[in-house]
Structure formats: structure tokens, C-alpha cells
């Protein structure tokens, strides 16, 4: 089950910021839509956890249940598809 992280977007007009546990994450954005995108990125980063790669078994930082292969194995699989 994916871990959920409480992310909050605060601001108005042309200044929007992303917060987690009262701390501002990253730079303020000039549009609400950009702050939403930034919030999604931070959500994935903060909910990452170590998992074993399904191919080689190496531990890597996984951003969710759909991210189950390490970068090296993912690159090898991409080359095999050509």
C-alpha cells in the first residue's frame, strides 16, 4: 500500500507555495497550476521507499507500486524492446 504524505498548497494571486508539516518545499510558484505540479513531485519524493528490484534484487528508491525495477534493469529492458 502506498504511503500518503500530507502536502498543502498555500498562497494567492501570483505567489503559491507547497508545504509539508509547516515547512515550505522548494521555491514559490507564480501560478496555482505550477504549484499543483510541484506538489505532485514533492508527494512522490516524500512517499518514496526502498524496494527490491524485481529483476536483480538490488535495493533502490521506489516512488510507488508501479516502479519496481531499478534504473539499470529498466534501461536494459528498454534496450531489449528495440
C-alpha positions in Angstrom: 0.0 0.0 0.0 1.4 3.4 -0.9 2.3 5.8 1.9 0.4 9.1 1.8 2.2 12.3 2.6 0.2 15.4 3.6 1.1 18.2 1.2 -0.5 21.6 1.3 -0.6 24.5 -1.2 -0.9 27.9 0.3 -0.9 31.4 -1.4 -3.0 33.7 -3.5 -2.7 35.8 -6.6 0.8 35.3 -8.1 2.5 33.6 -5.2 1.8 29.9 -4.3 4.0 27.6 -2.2 4.0 23.9 -1.3 4.2 23.0 2.4 4.8 19.8 4.3 4.5 19.7 8.1 4.6 23.5 8.2 7.9 23.7 6.2 8.0 25.3 2.7 9.2 22.9 0.0 11.0 24.5 -3.0 10.5 27.9 -4.4 7.2 29.8 -4.6 5.4 29.5 -7.9 3.7 32.3 -9.8 0.7 30.2 -10.8 -1.5 27.9 -8.9 -1.2 25.2 -11.6 2.6 25.2 -11.3 2.3 24.8 -7.5 0.0 21.8 -8.1 2.6 20.2 -10.4 5.3 20.9 -7.8 3.1 19.4 -5.1 2.8 16.2 -7.1 6.6 16.0 -7.5 7.1 16.5 -3.8 4.4 14.0 -3.0 6.2 11.3 -5.0 9.6 12.2 -3.5 8.4 12.1 0.1 6.4 8.9 -0.3 9.4 7.0 -1.8 10.7 4.0 0.0 13.3 1.3 -0.6 12.2 -1.8 -2.5 14.0 -4.7 -4.1 14.2 -4.7 -7.9 12.1 -7.4 -9.4 14.9 -8.3 -11.9 18.2 -8.2 -10.0 17.0 -7.9 -6.3 19.1 -4.7 -5.7 17.6 -2.2 -3.3 16.5 1.1 -4.9 14.3 4.1 -4.0 10.9 3.3 -5.4 8.2 6.0 -5.9 5.3 3.6 -5.9 4.0 0.2 -6.7 4.4 0.7 -10.4 8.1 1.5 -10.0 9.5 -1.9 -9.3 12.7 -2.1 -11.4 16.0 -0.3 -10.6 17.3 2.2 -13.2 19.9 -0.3 -14.6 17.4 -3.0 -15.2 14.8 -0.6 -16.6 17.5 0.7 -19.1 18.3 -2.9 -20.1 14.7 -3.7 -20.6 14.3 -0.6 -22.8 17.2 -1.7 -25.0 15.7 -5.1 -25.4 12.5 -3.7 -26.8 14.2 -2.1 -29.8 
